[in-house]
Amino acid sequence: MRRLAFIAGFVLLAAAAVSPAFAQSTRARLDDLELRMRQTEETLRGQALVEMSQRLDTLETDLRALRGDLEVLQKNNEDLRKRQQDLAKDFERRIAEIEIKMTALQPAPPVPPQLSELTRPATESLAVGESAPLPPAAAPATSTAPATSTAPATSTAPSATAKPIATAAERPEVLYGRAFDALKASKFPEAITGMRDFLLKHPAHPLADNAQYWLAQTHYVTRDYAQAIEAFAGFIARSPDSTRVPDALLKKGISEFELGRSTNARATLDEVVRRFPKNDAARLAREQLARMR
């Protein structure tokens, strides 16, 4: 019994001595674990910030690349739009030239018989630089008459034909034909001068409407848009029922657009679409309006 009591007392003393040391060791371990956890949290937080920063850098790089691509696309779109406008202008110019050539293939306006009889010998005599031939009845007279009588006969023959030659040169048909021939030969300054001269001298002639239209067309082909606008407006005013009015309105609107008169151009092109919706000019007017937006 004494031995058991001694052993129990010894165990109690050992336990009392060990308990403070064990408690102190456990507290140290807890402090160490807490320190490690804090270090781990800081490490994870730093890695997260680094990854986030890397992602932001990647996004910024992608954004700059997208902006560059967008600028390239905008530049290409602007180039395509400009090219389309240039092609449309060239197309209009070619159409105008084709219209001029097609009109040139049409038969010329009939010349009255009296005018043809007057102009034919006059033109031939002017071409070779010779005097006008004598009438058939005068030929035998010159062969049988003495030398003194032939001089007055030959001197009076040109004076007899001089007046018809001058009159034929001033005929409206001759003036119009000369101007239109210059237009067909692409001699645009001569054509403009001729058409204006014709309109000034013969404003009520049946060919005056054609002269006004071709005057406007010539200004349009030569890109003198200010004069083209005025000439097309004059044609529309004097020939409101002409089949060429849609084309005249269309080209008047395009000329206004070329001069930067956007408001007037839209109004003119809208008028083409409103008044002539089934005409080809209306389709071209819609396309031009779409390019102006």
matplotlib code that plots the C-alpha trace (Angstrom):
import matplotlib.pyplot as plt

x = [0.0, 2.8, 4.4, 1.3, 0.8, 4.4, 4.0, 0.7, 2.4, 5.3, 3.0, 1.1, 4.3, 5.5, 2.2, 2.3, 5.8, 5.0, 1.7, 3.1, 5.7, 3.1, 0.8, 3.6, 4.5, 0.9, 0.7, 3.9, 2.6, -0.6, 1.3, 3.5, 0.4, -1.2, 2.0, 2.1, -1.5, -0.9, 2.1, 0.1, -2.7, -0.3, 1.4, -2.0, -3.1, 0.1, -0.2, -3.8, -2.8, -0.1, -2.5, -5.0, -2.4, -1.3, -4.9, -5.4, -2.2, -3.5, -6.9, -5.3, -3.1, -6.2, -8.1, -5.3, -5.2, -8.9, -8.7, -6.0, -8.2, -11.1, -9.1, -7.9, -11.5, -12.7, -9.9, -10.7, -14.4, -13.6, -11.4, -14.1, -16.7, -14.4, -13.7, -17.4, -18.1, -15.3, -16.7, -20.2, -18.8, -16.9, -20.0, -22.1, -19.5, -19.4, -23.2, -23.2, -20.6, -22.6, -25.7, -23.8, -22.6, -26.1, -27.6, -24.9, -26.1, -29.6, -30.5, -29.9, -33.0, -34.3, -33.1, -35.7, -35.2, -34.5, -31.9, -30.2, -30.1, -28.5, -26.0, -24.7, -23.0, -22.0, -20.3, -18.5, -17.3, -16.0, -14.3, -12.1, -11.8, -13.4, -16.1, -19.7, -20.5, -22.7, -26.2, -26.7, -28.4, -25.4, -22.8, -23.6, -23.8, -20.2, -19.0, -20.6, -20.3, -17.2, -14.4, -15.8, -19.1, -17.7, -16.1, -19.3, -20.9, -18.3, -18.1, -21.9, -22.2, -20.5, -22.5, -25.7, -24.8, -23.1, -26.4, -27.7, -24.4, -24.5, -28.1, -27.5, -24.6, -26.9, -29.7, -30.7, -30.2, -26.6, -25.7, -27.1, -25.4, -22.0, -22.3, -23.5, -20.6, -18.2, -19.8, -19.5, -15.8, -15.3, -14.5, -16.4, -15.5, -16.6, -19.8, -20.6, -20.1, -22.1, -25.1, -25.1, -25.0, -27.9, -30.0, -29.3, -30.3, -33.1, -34.6, -38.0, -36.7, -37.8, -34.2, -33.7, -34.7, -32.1, -29.5, -30.3, -30.0, -26.7, -25.3, -26.0, -24.7, -21.5, -20.9, -21.6, -19.2, -16.5, -17.2, -18.2, -20.9, -22.0, -22.8, -24.3, -26.8, -27.8, -28.2, -30.1, -32.5, -33.0, -33.8, -36.3, -38.0, -38.4, -39.2, -41.1, -42.8, -39.6, -38.6, -35.2, -36.4, -35.6, -32.0, -31.6, -32.9, -30.6, -27.5, -28.5, -28.6, -25.3, -23.7, -25.1, -23.6, -20.2, -20.2, -21.0, -24.6, -25.9, -29.3, -30.1, -28.8, -31.1, -34.1, -33.4, -32.7, -35.8, -37.8, -36.5, -37.6, -41.0, -41.9, -40.4, -40.3, -40.2, -37.5, -33.9, -32.9, -34.9, -32.8, -29.6, -31.0, -31.7, -28.2, -26.7, -28.9, -27.7, -24.1, -24.8, -26.1]
y = [0.0, 2.4, 1.6, 2.4, 5.6, 6.6, 5.9, 7.9, 10.8, 10.7, 10.7, 13.7, 15.6, 14.8, 15.9, 19.1, 19.8, 18.9, 20.8, 24.4, 23.3, 21.5, 24.5, 26.8, 24.6, 24.5, 28.3, 28.7, 26.4, 28.3, 31.6, 30.0, 28.7, 32.1, 33.8, 31.3, 31.9, 35.7, 35.1, 32.8, 35.4, 38.1, 35.9, 35.0, 38.6, 39.6, 36.9, 38.0, 41.6, 40.5, 38.4, 41.2, 43.7, 41.3, 40.9, 44.6, 45.0, 42.4, 44.1, 47.4, 45.9, 44.3, 47.6, 49.4, 46.8, 47.1, 50.8, 50.5, 48.1, 50.4, 53.4, 51.3, 50.3, 53.9, 55.0, 52.2, 53.1, 56.7, 55.8, 53.5, 56.3, 58.8, 56.3, 55.6, 59.3, 59.6, 56.7, 58.2, 61.5, 59.7, 57.6, 60.8, 62.3, 59.2, 59.1, 62.7, 62.0, 59.0, 61.1, 63.7, 60.9, 59.4, 62.7, 63.2, 59.9, 61.3, 62.9, 66.6, 68.8, 69.2, 72.2, 74.0, 73.4, 77.1, 77.1, 74.0, 75.5, 78.7, 77.1, 74.3, 76.5, 79.0, 76.4, 74.9, 78.3, 79.2, 75.9, 76.2, 80.0, 80.5, 82.8, 81.5, 79.9, 81.7, 80.7, 78.3, 81.0, 83.4, 80.9, 81.3, 85.1, 85.3, 83.1, 85.2, 88.7, 90.9, 91.3, 94.6, 93.1, 90.1, 92.2, 93.7, 90.3, 88.7, 91.6, 91.6, 87.8, 87.6, 90.6, 88.8, 85.8, 87.6, 88.5, 84.9, 83.6, 86.0, 85.3, 81.5, 81.9, 83.7, 81.1, 79.6, 76.0, 76.9, 78.5, 75.6, 73.0, 74.7, 74.8, 71.2, 70.0, 71.7, 69.8, 66.5, 67.2, 67.9, 71.6, 72.7, 76.4, 76.8, 74.8, 77.0, 80.2, 78.9, 77.7, 81.0, 83.0, 80.9, 81.5, 85.2, 85.6, 83.1, 82.5, 81.4, 79.0, 75.3, 74.3, 76.8, 74.1, 71.7, 74.5, 75.4, 71.7, 71.1, 74.3, 73.1, 69.6, 71.1, 73.1, 69.9, 67.8, 70.4, 70.6, 74.2, 73.5, 77.1, 77.7, 74.2, 75.0, 78.2, 76.6, 73.5, 75.9, 77.8, 74.7, 73.5, 76.9, 77.0, 73.3, 72.1, 69.3, 68.0, 64.3, 65.6, 67.5, 64.5, 64.3, 68.1, 68.2, 65.3, 67.0, 70.3, 68.6, 66.9, 70.2, 71.9, 69.1, 69.5, 73.2, 72.4, 73.6, 70.5, 72.0, 73.0, 69.7, 67.7, 69.8, 69.3, 65.5, 65.1, 66.8, 64.3, 61.4, 63.0, 64.0, 61.2, 58.1, 55.6, 57.3, 56.2, 59.7, 59.0, 55.9, 57.9, 60.7, 58.2, 56.8, 60.3, 61.2, 58.0, 59.1, 62.5, 61.2]
z = [0.0, 0.8, -2.5, -4.4, -2.5, -3.3, -7.0, -7.2, -5.5, -7.8, -10.8, -9.5, -8.9, -12.5, -14.0, -12.1, -13.4, -17.0, -17.4, -17.6, -20.1, -22.2, -22.2, -23.1, -26.1, -27.4, -27.2, -29.2, -31.9, -32.1, -32.5, -35.2, -37.1, -36.9, -38.3, -41.1, -42.0, -42.1, -44.4, -46.6, -46.9, -47.8, -50.4, -51.9, -51.9, -53.6, -56.3, -56.9, -57.4, -59.8, -61.8, -61.8, -63.0, -65.7, -66.9, -66.9, -69.0, -71.4, -71.7, -72.3, -75.1, -76.6, -76.4, -78.2, -80.9, -81.3, -81.5, -84.2, -86.2, -85.9, -87.2, -90.1, -90.9, -90.7, -93.0, -95.5, -95.3, -96.0, -98.9, -100.3, -99.9, -101.7, -104.4, -104.8, -105.2, -107.8, -109.6, -109.5, -110.9, -113.6, -114.4, -114.8, -117.0, -119.2, -119.4, -120.5, -123.2, -124.4, -124.6, -126.7, -129.0, -129.2, -130.1, -132.7, -134.4, -134.7, -138.1, -138.2, -138.3, -141.9, -143.8, -146.0, -149.7, -150.3, -147.6, -149.0, -152.5, -151.1, -148.8, -151.1, -153.8, -151.2, -149.1, -152.1, -153.3, -149.8, -149.4, -152.6, -152.5, -156.0, -157.0, -157.3, -160.6, -163.1, -163.8, -166.8, -168.8, -168.4, -169.7, -173.5, -173.1, -171.8, -174.7, -177.4, -175.9, -176.6, -174.1, -172.9, -172.0, -170.1, -167.4, -166.1, -166.3, -164.1, -161.7, -161.1, -160.7, -157.2, -156.0, -157.0, -154.9, -152.0, -150.2, -150.2, -148.8, -145.9, -145.2, -145.1, -142.7, -140.3, -140.5, -137.0, -138.3, -139.4, -136.1, -134.1, -136.4, -136.1, -132.3, -132.1, -134.4, -132.0, -129.1, -130.9, -131.6, -127.8, -128.6, -125.5, -125.4, -129.1, -128.3, -125.3, -127.3, -130.2, -128.1, -126.2, -129.5, -130.8, -127.7, -127.8, -131.4, -131.6, -128.1, -129.6, -132.2, -131.9, -131.4, -128.5, -125.9, -127.3, -127.3, -123.7, -122.6, -124.4, -123.0, -119.5, -120.4, -121.7, -118.5, -116.5, -118.4, -118.1, -114.3, -114.4, -111.9, -111.2, -114.8, -115.1, -112.3, -113.9, -117.4, -116.1, -114.2, -117.4, -119.3, -116.7, -116.6, -120.4, -121.0, -117.9, -119.8, -121.5, -121.0, -120.1, -117.0, -114.6, -115.9, -115.7, -112.1, -111.2, -112.6, -111.1, -107.7, -108.1, -109.2, -106.1, -104.0, -105.7, -104.8, -101.1, -101.3, -99.4, -98.5, -102.1, -103.4, -101.0, -102.0, -105.7, -105.4, -103.3, -106.0, -108.6, -106.4, -105.6, -109.2, -111.1, -108.8, -111.7, -113.7, -113.7, -112.5, -109.3, -108.6, -109.1, -106.9, -104.1, -104.3, -104.2, -101.2, -99.4, -100.0, -98.5, -95.2]

ax = plt.figure().add_subplot(projection="3d")
ax.plot(x, y, z, "-o")
ax.set_aspect("equal")
plt.show()
